[in-house]
Amino acid sequence: MKKFLCVIFASLVHGSYYSQAAKKTLPCYDLTEVLKVEPTFIYKPHLDASKSFGVKLLKDSKTVLNYINNGKFHKIKKSGKGYRVQKLDYSRAWMVSKGKLMLEKIGTRFSKETKGHTFTVSSITRTLEDQCRLRKVNSNAALGISSHNYGNSFDISYVRFNDVLKYNPKMEAALEKVLKYYYETGKIYYIKERQQSCYHITVRNY
C-alpha cells in the first residue's frame, strides 16, 4: 500500500513539474488570436511596408537575435544628432538599416529646424512577447500585429523634448513638419497616437 501511495505521489510531483515547465515555455500570447485582428484602414499601409523588408514576424528574443547575427538588424545608439532614446522596457534598440538611417535623418533635420533641440524616441522594435508584456501594464497596447514586430517602426514622443516632459507646441509643430516632409517624399508613414502621446513612424522600403 505504501509503495502504491509513493507511486501516486511521484506521479503527481512529476506531472506538476512538467505542467509548470510547460507554462514557462508557452508564449504569453495566442498567435491564432493575434492574427485574427484586422488592421484599420489607416494602419494597413504600415503593415504592408513592414512586410516588404523580408523580416518575419518577430515572436521572441531568439528571432531578434537571429536577425542581429545575420546582419539584418542594426543597433540604435542611445543618442544622436537631434534625438535621444529613453530607457526601453518593452522594446529593443535594433532596426533594419533603412529604419536606423531614417531615424538619424529625422533627428538631423529636426536639429537643424530647431537649432539644436532634441526629441525622444519612446519605443523601437518589439516582439510579440514584448507586446504581450506591455499589454499587461498598458491596456491600450495593440492586440494584433504591430509594425514594431518587423523592425522598421519607432515612436517619437511629442510631449518630451530636450529630455523634459512638458507640452511644447513649438517643438511638436517642428517635429510634425519634419515627419510630413519625409511622408511626402515617400520615405515614411506616420500616425499621431493621442493615447500614447507619440508619433508612430514606419519606414518604407524606398
N, C-alpha and C positions, 0 to 999 in steps of 0.2 A: 504493500500500500504506500509506504514511504517512498519507494522507488518510483511508483506511478505518479505521486504528487510532485516529485522532483522533476520528472519529465515534463509535466504540465507547466510547472513554474519556469523551467528553462525555455520552453516554447514561447511562453508569454513574454519573457525578457527579450528573447531573440526577435520576436515579432515587433515588440515595442521599439527596439533599437533600429530595425530596418524601416519602421514607419517614420521615426524621427529623421533618419538619414534621407529618406525619400523627400520629406518636407524641405530639408535643407538644399537638396539638389533641384527640386522643381522650381521653375521660374515663378515669379510673383504675379505674372500676367497670363491671361489666356489668349494665345495668339489668334485662335479662331475668332474670338470676340473682337479683338483689336482690328483684325482685317475686315470685319463686317461694317465698321464705322465708315460711312461715306464722307469724303471731304466736301466742304462747302464750295460754292461756285468761285468764291474769291481765293480759297486756299488751294484749289486743284492745280493751278499753274505752278505753285511752289513744289508740290509733289512731283509733277511731271519733270520739272527742271532738275530735281534731286536725282531722279532715276536715270537721268541722261549721263551721269558720271561713271556708270558701271560699278557702283558700290552697292552691295547687297544690304538689305535691311539689317541694321546693327542691333543684335539681340542682347549681347553681353560684353564683358570686358575682353573675352577671348577673341571675338570678332574684330574689335577695335585694334587689338594687339597684332592681329594678322595683317591688317592694312598698314599699320605702323612699320612692321617688319619688312613688308614688301615695297616700302617707299611711297605708298599711295596717300598716306596721311602725313601732314607736316605740323610740327609744334608751333603753337601760337605763343609769342612772348608775353610776359606779364604786362609789359608796357611798350609803347612805340610812339611815333610822332602822331599826336592828336588823340591817342586813346590809352585807356588803362583797362585791364581785365580784373574784375573783382574776384574774390575767393569763390571758386566754383565747387559747390557741394553736390550738385545734381547734374553736372555736365563735365566734359573733358576738353582741354585746350589743344585739340587736334582738328585739322580740317584738310580737305583736298587742296591742292596747290592753288587753284583759282580762288578758292574761298579765302585762303590766307592772304593772297595778293590783293583781293578786293577789300578786305578789312583794312589792310595797310593803306590802300589808295584812298578809302573813305576817310581814314584818320588824317592822312596828309592834307587832303583837300579841306577838311574841317578845320585843321590847324591854321591853314592859310586864310580861310574865310574869317576866322575869329581872332587872328593874330596870336596864336599860341595856346589857345584853350584846349581842353581835353574832354572827351566823352567817356562813358563807362560801358564796357561790354559785360552784360549780366549773365549770358548763357551762350554755350557754343554747341559742341556735338554731344548728343545724348543717345544712350542705348535704350532699348525697351525696358530693361531693368532699372535704369536711371529714371526713366519716365514714371515707372510704377512707384518707385520710392518717392519721387516728387509729388505724385498724386496723393500719397498718404498724408502729406503736410499742406498740400495746396489742391483743393477740390476743383480749381479752375484749370488745372493741367490737362492737356488733351488726352482723351481716352483712346483715340485711334492712332494711326500712323502720323508721325510728325516729320517735317523736312529736316529737323535736327537729327533724325535717325539715319541720315545718309552722309553726314559730314560736310555739308555745304551751306549750313544756315547758322546764324548767330543773332543774338538780341542786343540791342543798344538801349539803355535806359534813357528816357527823356526827362527824368527828374534828378539826375545825378551828373553834374559836370564839375570838372576840376576836383574830383573826389569829395564833393559836397552834395549831400542830399537836400535839395531845395528846388522848388519850382522856379525855372528860369526861362521865361517865354522867348527872350532874345536868343539864347543858346539853342533852344528847341527849334526855333524857326531856321536858324543857321544849319542845324543838323538835317532838318527835312529838306532844305534847299539842296544839300549835297546828295541826299538819297534820291531826290527827284531827278537830279542830273544823271545819275547812273541808271535810274529806271528808264529814262527817256533815251539813253544810248544803248539800251538792250542788255545791260550787264546784270541787273538785279530785279527782283520783285521785293516789295516791302508792304507790310501791314502795320498800322498803328494799333497796338493792343492796349486798350484802355484799362482793362482789369489788372494787367501786369505792369503798366506804366513803362512800356518799352516799344521799340520798333522791331518787328520780326523781319529779318532780312534773309533772303535766299539768293544765293549767287547762281546765275545761269551759266550753262556750258557754252559760252560765246566763242 
